[in-house]
Each structure stands twice: as C-alpha cells, then as structure tokens.
C-alpha cells in the first residue's frame, strides 16, 4: 500500500515538472512569434 502512494506522488511530481517545462517553452515560443509578427518585445 505504501509503495503505491510513493509511486503516485512520484508520478504527480513528474507530471508537474513536465507541465512547468511545457509552460516555459510555450511562453518563450509565444514571445518569439510576437516579436517576429509585431517587431517589438511582447507586453509583460
């Protein structure tokens, strides 16, 4: 039983980490596209 809890917590941590990386990548890509389309830095 305890092993299942540890596995679930590890899985949740792994997914959260990947979500954070995907979010960072999406924000950077959006900023790059914005700069190309409008020729200026994106608003903060």
N, C-alpha and C positions, 0 to 999 in steps of 0.2 A: 504494500500500500504506500509506504513512504517513498519508494522508488518511483512510483507513478507521479507523485506530487513533485518530486525533483525534476523528472522529465518534463512535466507540464510547465514548470517555472522556467526551465532552460529553454523550452520552445518559445514561450512568451517573450523571453529576453531576446532570443534570436530574431524573432519576427519584429519586435520593436526596433532593434538595431537596423534591420534591413529597411524598415519604414523610414527611419531617420535618414539613412543614406539616400534613399529614393527621393525624399523631400528636398534634401540639399541639392541633389542633381537636378531636380525639376526647377528649383529656383534659379540655379545658375544658367540652365538652358533658356528659361524664360527671359532672364536678363540679357543673355546674348542675342536672342531673337529681337527683343525690344530695341537694343542698341543698333542692330542692323536695319530694322524697319524704320525707326524714327531718327536715327543718327544722334541720339543722346542717351545719357545714362537713365535707367529706369527710376521712377519715383520711389522714395523709401517709405 
